[in-house]
Amino acid sequence: MIEWYIPITILPGICLLILSTSNIMLDLSKEISKLLANHSDEKIITKKLNQLKLVNRSMVFLYLSVACFVISGLLGAIEETLNPDTNSPIYTMIIGILLALLSLFSLIL
């Protein structure tokens, strides 16, 4: 059984990813607004909107990852006292890690 605090210690790193991704999203939104105001080329605007969609998807994966890590920590703390032989915190943490990786792949694209 993993310790219950391991998923909780990963949260600050994920939260930094959320902060930087939200800054990217804000900058991209401002850039799209400027392009729309200047009546720029539609191809550029379409590409920027696709980028914004990928960043938005990445944010969703990051928030779901945070939820999985918090649930994993809580399940680990509760099950440590009640039934230490279950593995549900490990599975929840693995799901959180996979969601964080999906988010990073979405950002790379």
N, CA, C and O atoms as a GROMACS GRO file, in nm:
protein
  436
    1MET      N    1   0.084  -0.119   0.000
    1MET     CA    2   0.000   0.000   0.000
    1MET      C    3   0.088   0.124   0.000
    1MET      O    4   0.182   0.134   0.078
    2ILE      N    5   0.056   0.216  -0.087
    2ILE     CA    6   0.129   0.342  -0.090
    2ILE      C    7   0.086   0.428   0.028
    2ILE      O    8  -0.022   0.408   0.084
    3GLU      N    9   0.170   0.522   0.063
    3GLU     CA   10   0.132   0.616   0.168
    3GLU      C   11   0.029   0.713   0.113
    3GLU      O   12   0.031   0.745  -0.006
    4TRP      N   13  -0.060   0.759   0.197
    4TRP     CA   14  -0.170   0.844   0.152
    4TRP      C   15  -0.123   0.981   0.107
    4TRP      O   16  -0.192   1.047   0.030
    5TYR      N   17  -0.006   1.026   0.154
    5TYR     CA   18   0.038   1.162   0.123
    5TYR      C   19   0.111   1.174  -0.011
    5TYR      O   20   0.137   1.285  -0.056
    6ILE      N   21   0.145   1.064  -0.074
    6ILE     CA   22   0.218   1.070  -0.202
    6ILE      C   23   0.137   1.142  -0.309
    6ILE      O   24   0.192   1.230  -0.376
    7PRO      N   25   0.007   1.110  -0.330
    7PRO     CA   26  -0.068   1.184  -0.433
    7PRO      C   27  -0.082   1.333  -0.400
    7PRO      O   28  -0.087   1.416  -0.491
    8ILE      N   29  -0.088   1.365  -0.272
    8ILE     CA   30  -0.105   1.505  -0.231
    8ILE      C   31   0.022   1.584  -0.260
    8ILE      O   32   0.015   1.704  -0.288
    9THR      N   33   0.138   1.520  -0.252
    9THR     CA   34   0.264   1.592  -0.277
    9THR      C   35   0.284   1.622  -0.426
    9THR      O   36   0.364   1.708  -0.460
   10ILE      N   37   0.212   1.553  -0.513
   10ILE     CA   38   0.222   1.579  -0.656
   10ILE      C   39   0.139   1.701  -0.696
   10ILE      O   40   0.165   1.762  -0.800
   11LEU      N   41   0.041   1.737  -0.615
   11LEU     CA   42  -0.051   1.846  -0.650
   11LEU      C   43   0.015   1.980  -0.679
   11LEU      O   44  -0.028   2.046  -0.774
   12PRO      N   45   0.116   2.026  -0.605
   12PRO     CA   46   0.175   2.156  -0.640
   12PRO      C   47   0.232   2.162  -0.782
   12PRO      O   48   0.223   2.266  -0.847
   13GLY      N   49   0.290   2.052  -0.829
   13GLY     CA   50   0.342   2.050  -0.965
   13GLY      C   51   0.230   2.058  -1.069
   13GLY      O   52   0.242   2.129  -1.168
   14ILE      N   53   0.123   1.986  -1.044
   14ILE     CA   54   0.008   1.992  -1.135
   14ILE      C   55  -0.054   2.131  -1.132
   14ILE      O   56  -0.097   2.182  -1.236
   15CYS      N   57  -0.060   2.192  -1.014
   15CYS     CA   58  -0.117   2.326  -1.004
   15CYS      C   59  -0.031   2.429  -1.078
   15CYS      O   60  -0.085   2.524  -1.134
   16LEU      N   61   0.100   2.412  -1.078
   16LEU     CA   62   0.185   2.500  -1.158
   16LEU      C   63   0.158   2.483  -1.307
   16LEU      O   64   0.160   2.580  -1.382
   17LEU      N   65   0.133   2.360  -1.350
   17LEU     CA   66   0.094   2.337  -1.489
   17LEU      C   67  -0.038   2.405  -1.521
   17LEU      O   68  -0.054   2.461  -1.629
   18ILE      N   69  -0.133   2.400  -1.429
   18ILE     CA   70  -0.261   2.466  -1.449
   18ILE      C   71  -0.242   2.617  -1.461
   18ILE      O   72  -0.302   2.681  -1.546
   19LEU      N   73  -0.157   2.673  -1.375
   19LEU     CA   74  -0.132   2.817  -1.379
   19LEU      C   75  -0.070   2.860  -1.511
   19LEU      O   76  -0.113   2.958  -1.572
   20SER      N   77   0.031   2.787  -1.556
   20SER     CA   78   0.096   2.825  -1.681
   20SER      C   79   0.004   2.802  -1.801
   20SER      O   80   0.006   2.880  -1.896
   21THR      N   81  -0.076   2.697  -1.797
   21THR     CA   82  -0.168   2.670  -1.906
   21THR      C   83  -0.279   2.775  -1.911
   21THR      O   84  -0.322   2.815  -2.020
   22SER      N   85  -0.325   2.821  -1.796
   22SER     CA   86  -0.428   2.926  -1.797
   22SER      C   87  -0.370   3.057  -1.850
   22SER      O   88  -0.441   3.133  -1.916
   23ASN      N   89  -0.242   3.085  -1.821
   23ASN     CA   90  -0.179   3.204  -1.879
   23ASN      C   91  -0.169   3.192  -2.031
   23ASN      O   92  -0.190   3.290  -2.102
   24ILE      N   93  -0.136   3.073  -2.079
   24ILE     CA   94  -0.132   3.050  -2.224
   24ILE      C   95  -0.270   3.071  -2.284
   24ILE      O   96  -0.284   3.132  -2.391
   25MET      N   97  -0.372   3.021  -2.216
   25MET     CA   98  -0.508   3.035  -2.266
   25MET      C   99  -0.551   3.182  -2.273
   25MET      O  100  -0.615   3.224  -2.369
   26LEU      N  101  -0.515   3.259  -2.171
   26LEU     CA  102  -0.550   3.402  -2.170
   26LEU      C  103  -0.479   3.477  -2.283
   26LEU      O  104  -0.540   3.558  -2.352
   27ASP      N  105  -0.350   3.450  -2.301
   27ASP     CA  106  -0.276   3.516  -2.408
   27ASP      C  107  -0.331   3.479  -2.545
   27ASP      O  108  -0.341   3.564  -2.634
   28LEU      N  109  -0.366   3.354  -2.562
   28LEU     CA  110  -0.421   3.309  -2.689
   28LEU      C  111  -0.557   3.373  -2.716
   28LEU      O  112  -0.588   3.410  -2.829
   29SER      N  113  -0.639   3.387  -2.612
   29SER     CA  114  -0.769   3.453  -2.628
   29SER      C  115  -0.753   3.599  -2.667
   29SER      O  116  -0.827   3.650  -2.751
   30LYS      N  117  -0.656   3.666  -2.605
   30LYS     CA  118  -0.630   3.807  -2.640
   30LYS      C  119  -0.583   3.818  -2.784
   30LYS      O  120  -0.622   3.910  -2.856
   31GLU      N  121  -0.499   3.726  -2.826
   31GLU     CA  122  -0.448   3.728  -2.963
   31GLU      C  123  -0.561   3.704  -3.064
   31GLU      O  124  -0.566   3.769  -3.168
   32ILE      N  125  -0.651   3.613  -3.032
   32ILE     CA  126  -0.765   3.588  -3.120
   32ILE      C  127  -0.855   3.711  -3.127
   32ILE      O  128  -0.905   3.745  -3.234
   33SER      N  129  -0.876   3.777  -3.014
   33SER     CA  130  -0.957   3.898  -3.014
   33SER      C  131  -0.896   4.007  -3.102
   33SER      O  132  -0.968   4.074  -3.176
   34LYS      N  133  -0.765   4.024  -3.095
   34LYS     CA  134  -0.698   4.122  -3.180
   34LYS      C  135  -0.709   4.086  -3.328
   34LYS      O  136  -0.731   4.173  -3.412
   35LEU      N  137  -0.694   3.957  -3.358
   35LEU     CA  138  -0.706   3.913  -3.497
   35LEU      C  139  -0.848   3.936  -3.550
   35LEU      O  140  -0.866   3.976  -3.665
   36LEU      N  141  -0.948   3.912  -3.467
   36LEU     CA  142  -1.085   3.936  -3.508
   36LEU      C  143  -1.114   4.085  -3.526
   36LEU      O  144  -1.186   4.124  -3.618
   37ALA      N  145  -1.056   4.167  -3.439
   37ALA     CA  146  -1.078   4.311  -3.450
   37ALA      C  147  -1.013   4.368  -3.576
   37ALA      O  148  -1.065   4.463  -3.634
   38ASN      N  149  -0.900   4.312  -3.617
   38ASN     CA  150  -0.829   4.360  -3.735
   38ASN      C  151  -0.876   4.294  -3.864
   38ASN      O  152  -0.823   4.323  -3.972
   39HIS      N  153  -0.975   4.207  -3.855
   39HIS     CA  154  -1.026   4.134  -3.971
   39HIS      C  155  -0.914   4.063  -4.045
   39HIS      O  156  -0.899   4.077  -4.166
   40SER      N  157  -0.836   3.987  -3.969
   40SER     CA  158  -0.721   3.915  -4.026
   40SER      C  159  -0.768   3.794  -4.107
   40SER      O  160  -0.887   3.765  -4.118
   41ASP      N  161  -0.670   3.724  -4.162
   41ASP     CA  162  -0.696   3.606  -4.244
   41ASP      C  163  -0.770   3.500  -4.164
   41ASP      O  164  -0.736   3.472  -4.049
   42GLU      N  165  -0.871   3.440  -4.224
   42GLU     CA  166  -0.953   3.340  -4.156
   42GLU      C  167  -0.875   3.214  -4.124
   42GLU      O  168  -0.905   3.145  -4.026
   43LYS      N  169  -0.775   3.182  -4.205
   43LYS     CA  170  -0.695   3.062  -4.180
   43LYS      C  171  -0.617   3.076  -4.049
   43LYS      O  172  -0.606   2.980  -3.972
   44ILE      N  173  -0.563   3.194  -4.026
   44ILE     CA  174  -0.487   3.217  -3.902
   44ILE      C  175  -0.580   3.209  -3.782
   44ILE      O  176  -0.546   3.149  -3.680
   45ILE      N  177  -0.697   3.269  -3.795
   45ILE     CA  178  -0.794   3.267  -3.684
   45ILE      C  179  -0.837   3.123  -3.656
   45ILE      O  180  -0.852   3.084  -3.540
   46THR      N  181  -0.858   3.045  -3.761
   46THR     CA  182  -0.898   2.905  -3.743
   46THR      C  183  -0.788   2.825  -3.673
   46THR      O  184  -0.817   2.744  -3.585
   47LYS      N  185  -0.663   2.850  -3.711
   47LYS     CA  186  -0.552   2.781  -3.644
   47LYS      C  187  -0.544   2.820  -3.497
   47LYS      O  188  -0.521   2.735  -3.411
   48LYS      N  189  -0.562   2.947  -3.468
   48LYS     CA  190  -0.558   2.994  -3.330
   48LYS      C  191  -0.673   2.935  -3.248
   48LYS      O  192  -0.655   2.900  -3.131
   49LEU      N  193  -0.791   2.924  -3.310
   49LEU     CA  194  -0.903   2.863  -3.240
   49LEU      C  195  -0.879   2.715  -3.212
   49LEU      O  196  -0.919   2.664  -3.108
   50ASN      N  197  -0.813   2.646  -3.305
   50ASN     CA  198  -0.776   2.506  -3.282
   50ASN      C  199  -0.675   2.495  -3.168
   50ASN      O  200  -0.682   2.402  -3.087
   51GLN      N  201  -0.580   2.589  -3.162
   51GLN     CA  202  -0.485   2.590  -3.051
   51GLN      C  203  -0.558   2.612  -2.919
   51GLN      O  204  -0.528   2.546  -2.819
   52LEU      N  205  -0.653   2.704  -2.919
   52LEU     CA  206  -0.729   2.731  -2.798
   52LEU      C  207  -0.809   2.609  -2.754
   52LEU      O  208  -0.823   2.583  -2.635
   53LYS      N  209  -0.861   2.534  -2.851
   53LYS     CA  210  -0.935   2.412  -2.818
   53LYS      C  211  -0.843   2.308  -2.754
   53LYS      O  212  -0.883   2.241  -2.658
   54LEU      N  213  -0.722   2.294  -2.804
   54LEU     CA  214  -0.627   2.200  -2.745
   54LEU      C  215  -0.586   2.242  -2.603
   54LEU      O  216  -0.575   2.158  -2.514
   55VAL      N  217  -0.565   2.371  -2.585
   55VAL     CA  218  -0.528   2.421  -2.451
   55VAL      C  219  -0.644   2.402  -2.355
   55VAL      O  220  -0.623   2.366  -2.239
   56ASN      N  221  -0.765   2.425  -2.402
   56ASN     CA  222  -0.883   2.405  -2.318
   56ASN      C  223  -0.896   2.258  -2.279
   56ASN      O  224  -0.926   2.228  -2.163
   57ARG      N  225  -0.874   2.167  -2.374
   57ARG     CA  226  -0.878   2.024  -2.344
   57ARG      C  227  -0.771   1.987  -2.242
   57ARG      O  228  -0.794   1.906  -2.152
   58SER      N  229  -0.656   2.047  -2.256
   58SER     CA  230  -0.548   2.022  -2.162
   58SER      C  231  -0.586   2.065  -2.021
   58SER      O  232  -0.556   1.997  -1.923
   59MET      N  233  -0.654   2.180  -2.011
   59MET     CA  234  -0.698   2.227  -1.879
   59MET      C  235  -0.798   2.129  -1.816
   59MET      O  236  -0.792   2.103  -1.696
   60VAL      N  237  -0.888   2.076  -1.897
   60VAL     CA  238  -0.986   1.980  -1.845
   60VAL      C  239  -0.913   1.856  -1.790
   60VAL      O  240  -0.945   1.809  -1.681
   61PHE      N  241  -0.816   1.806  -1.866
   61PHE     CA  242  -0.740   1.690  -1.820
   61PHE      C  243  -0.663   1.721  -1.691
   61PHE      O  244  -0.655   1.637  -1.602
   62LEU      N  245  -0.608   1.842  -1.681
   62LEU     CA  246  -0.534   1.878  -1.559
   62LEU      C  247  -0.627   1.885  -1.438
   62LEU      O  248  -0.592   1.837  -1.330
   63TYR      N  249  -0.744   1.944  -1.456
   63TYR     CA  250  -0.838   1.951  -1.344
   63TYR      C  251  -0.888   1.813  -1.303
   63TYR      O  252  -0.903   1.785  -1.184
   64LEU      N  253  -0.912   1.726  -1.399
   64LEU     CA  254  -0.952   1.589  -1.366
   64LEU      C  255  -0.838   1.515  -1.296
   64LEU      O  256  -0.861   1.435  -1.206
   65SER      N  257  -0.716   1.543  -1.337
   65SER     CA  258  -0.599   1.483  -1.272
   65SER      C  259  -0.590   1.526  -1.126
   65SER      O  260  -0.564   1.444  -1.038
   66VAL      N  261  -0.611   1.654  -1.102
   66VAL     CA  262  -0.608   1.704  -0.963
   66VAL      C  263  -0.716   1.635  -0.881
   66VAL      O  264  -0.693   1.595  -0.767
   67ALA      N  265  -0.835   1.620  -0.939
   67ALA     CA  266  -0.944   1.554  -0.866
   67ALA      C  267  -0.906   1.409  -0.832
   67ALA      O  268  -0.932   1.362  -0.721
   68CYS      N  269  -0.844   1.340  -0.927
   68CYS     CA  270  -0.802   1.201  -0.901
   68CYS      C  271  -0.696   1.193  -0.791
   68CYS      O  272  -0.701   1.103  -0.707
   69PHE      N  273  -0.601   1.287  -0.791
   69PHE     CA  274  -0.497   1.285  -0.688
   69PHE      C  275  -0.556   1.314  -0.550
   69PHE      O  276  -0.515   1.252  -0.452
   70VAL      N  277  -0.649   1.407  -0.542
   70VAL     CA  278  -0.712   1.438  -0.413
   70VAL      C  279  -0.793   1.319  -0.364
   70VAL      O  280  -0.786   1.282  -0.246
   71ILE      N  281  -0.871   1.259  -0.453
   71ILE     CA  282  -0.950   1.141  -0.416
   71ILE      C  283  -0.859   1.026  -0.374
   71ILE      O  284  -0.888   0.954  -0.278
   72SER      N  285  -0.749   1.009  -0.445
   72SER     CA  286  -0.654   0.903  -0.410
   72SER      C  287  -0.596   0.925  -0.271
   72SER      O  288  -0.585   0.831  -0.193
   73GLY      N  289  -0.559   1.048  -0.241
   73GLY     CA  290  -0.505   1.078  -0.108
   73GLY      C  291  -0.608   1.054   0.001
   73GLY      O  292  -0.576   0.998   0.106
   74LEU      N  293  -0.732   1.096  -0.024
   74LEU     CA  294  -0.838   1.075   0.075
   74LEU      C  295  -0.868   0.927   0.093
   74LEU      O  296  -0.883   0.880   0.206
   75LEU      N  297  -0.878   0.854  -0.017
   75LEU     CA  298  -0.902   0.710  -0.006
   75LEU      C  299  -0.788   0.639   0.067
   75LEU      O  300  -0.810   0.548   0.146
   76GLY      N  301  -0.667   0.683   0.039
   76GLY     CA  302  -0.552   0.622   0.106
   76GLY      C  303  -0.554   0.646   0.256
   76GLY      O  304  -0.524   0.556   0.335
   77ALA      N  305  -0.590   0.768   0.296
   77ALA     CA  306  -0.596   0.798   0.439
   77ALA      C  307  -0.709   0.723   0.507
   77ALA      O  308  -0.693   0.674   0.619
   78ILE      N  309  -0.822   0.714   0.440
   78ILE     CA  310  -0.936   0.644   0.501
   78ILE      C  311  -0.911   0.495   0.507
   78ILE      O  312  -0.937   0.431   0.609
   79GLU      N  313  -0.862   0.438   0.398
   79GLU     CA  314  -0.843   0.294   0.394
   79GLU      C  315  -0.724   0.247   0.476
   79GLU      O  316  -0.714   0.130   0.512
   80GLU      N  317  -0.633   0.339   0.506
   80GLU     CA  318  -0.520   0.302   0.592
   80GLU      C  319  -0.568   0.265   0.731
   80GLU      O  320  -0.510   0.177   0.796
   81THR      N  321  -0.674   0.330   0.777
   81THR     CA  322  -0.727   0.300   0.909
   81THR      C  323  -0.833   0.191   0.907
   81THR      O  324  -0.846   0.116   1.003
   82LEU      N  325  -0.910   0.181   0.797
   82LEU     CA  326  -1.020   0.084   0.794
   82LEU      C  327  -0.980  -0.051   0.735
   82LEU      O  328  -1.000  -0.155   0.798
   83ASN      N  329  -0.923  -0.048   0.614
   83ASN     CA  330  -0.892  -0.174   0.545
   83ASN      C  331  -0.765  -0.153   0.463
   83ASN      O  332  -0.773  -0.111   0.347
   84PRO      N  333  -0.649  -0.181   0.519
   84PRO     CA  334  -0.524  -0.151   0.449
   84PRO      C  335  -0.490  -0.242   0.332
   84PRO      O  336  -0.387  -0.223   0.268
   85ASP      N  337  -0.573  -0.341   0.302
   85ASP     CA  338  -0.542  -0.437   0.197
   85ASP      C  339  -0.599  -0.400   0.060
   85ASP      O  340  -0.577  -0.474  -0.036
   86THR      N  341  -0.672  -0.290   0.048
   86THR     CA  342  -0.731  -0.254  -0.081
   86THR      C  343  -0.634  -0.168  -0.162
   86THR      O  344  -0.545  -0.104  -0.107
   87ASN      N  345  -0.654  -0.168  -0.294
   87ASN     CA  346  -0.565  -0.096  -0.384
   87ASN      C  347  -0.633   0.018  -0.459
   87ASN      O  348  -0.577   0.069  -0.556
   88SER      N  349  -0.752   0.058  -0.418
   88SER     CA  350  -0.822   0.162  -0.493
   88SER      C  351  -0.747   0.296  -0.496
   88SER      O  352  -0.756   0.365  -0.597
   89PRO      N  353  -0.673   0.337  -0.391
   89PRO     CA  354  -0.596   0.461  -0.404
   89PRO      C  355  -0.489   0.454  -0.513
   89PRO      O  356  -0.462   0.554  -0.579
   90ILE      N  357  -0.431   0.338  -0.531
   90ILE     CA  358  -0.327   0.322  -0.634
   90ILE      C  359  -0.389   0.338  -0.772
   90ILE      O  360  -0.332   0.406  -0.858
   91TYR      N  361  -0.504   0.276  -0.794
   91TYR     CA  362  -0.571   0.286  -0.924
   91TYR      C  363  -0.614   0.430  -0.954
   91TYR      O  364  -0.601   0.477  -1.066
   92THR      N  365  -0.664   0.498  -0.852
   92THR     CA  366  -0.706   0.637  -0.871
   92THR      C  367  -0.585   0.725  -0.901
   92THR      O  368  -0.594   0.816  -0.983
   93MET      N  369  -0.473   0.699  -0.836
   93MET     CA  370  -0.352   0.776  -0.863
   93MET      C  371  -0.300   0.749  -1.004
   93MET      O  372  -0.253   0.841  -1.071
   94ILE      N  373  -0.308   0.626  -1.049
   94ILE     CA  374  -0.264   0.593  -1.185
   94ILE      C  375  -0.352   0.665  -1.288
   94ILE      O  376  -0.301   0.714  -1.388
   95ILE      N  377  -0.482   0.671  -1.263
   95ILE     CA  378  -0.572   0.745  -1.353
   95ILE      C  379  -0.533   0.893  -1.356
   95ILE      O  380  -0.533   0.955  -1.462
   96GLY      N  381  -0.501   0.949  -1.239
   96GLY     CA  382  -0.457   1.089  -1.233
   96GLY      C  383  -0.329   1.113  -1.311
   96GLY      O  384  -0.315   1.214  -1.379
   97ILE      N  385  -0.236   1.019  -1.301
   97ILE     CA  386  -0.110   1.032  -1.376
   97ILE      C  387  -0.137   1.025  -1.525
   97ILE      O  388  -0.079   1.102  -1.602
   98LEU      N  389  -0.223   0.933  -1.568
   98LEU     CA  390  -0.255   0.921  -1.710
   98LEU      C  391  -0.325   1.047  -1.763
   98LEU      O  392  -0.298   1.089  -1.875
   99LEU      N  393  -0.413   1.106  -1.682
   99LEU     CA  394  -0.479   1.229  -1.724
   99LEU      C  395  -0.378   1.344  -1.736
   99LEU      O  396  -0.388   1.425  -1.828
  100ALA      N  397  -0.283   1.350  -1.644
  100ALA     CA  398  -0.180   1.455  -1.652
  100ALA      C  399  -0.094   1.435  -1.777
  100ALA      O  400  -0.057   1.532  -1.843
  101LEU      N  401  -0.064   1.310  -1.811
  101LEU     CA  402   0.012   1.284  -1.934
  101LEU      C  403  -0.067   1.320  -2.059
  101LEU      O  404  -0.011   1.374  -2.154
  102LEU      N  405  -0.197   1.290  -2.059
  102LEU     CA  406  -0.281   1.332  -2.172
  102LEU      C  407  -0.281   1.483  -2.188
  102LEU      O  408  -0.279   1.535  -2.299
  103SER      N  409  -0.283   1.552  -2.076
  103SER     CA  410  -0.279   1.698  -2.080
  103SER      C  411  -0.148   1.748  -2.140
  103SER      O  412  -0.147   1.840  -2.222
  104LEU      N  413  -0.038   1.687  -2.099
  104LEU     CA  414   0.091   1.728  -2.153
  104LEU      C  415   0.102   1.699  -2.302
  104LEU      O  416   0.158   1.779  -2.377
  105PHE      N  417   0.049   1.585  -2.346
  105PHE     CA  418   0.050   1.554  -2.488
  105PHE      C  419  -0.035   1.653  -2.567
  105PHE      O  420  -0.001   1.691  -2.679
  106SER      N  421  -0.147   1.694  -2.507
  106SER     CA  422  -0.232   1.793  -2.572
  106SER      C  423  -0.160   1.927  -2.584
  106SER      O  424  -0.176   1.998  -2.684
  107LEU      N  425  -0.082   1.961  -2.483
  107LEU     CA  426  -0.004   2.086  -2.490
  107LEU      C  427   0.108   2.078  -2.593
  107LEU      O  428   0.140   2.177  -2.657
  108ILE      N  429   0.166   1.960  -2.607
  108ILE     CA  430   0.274   1.944  -2.704
  108ILE      C  431   0.221   1.961  -2.846
  108ILE      O  432   0.288   2.018  -2.932
  109LEU      N  433   0.100   1.911  -2.870
  109LEU     CA  434   0.040   1.925  -3.002
  109LEU      C  435   0.019   2.071  -3.036
  109LEU      O  436  -0.030   2.104  -3.143
   0.00000   0.00000   0.00000
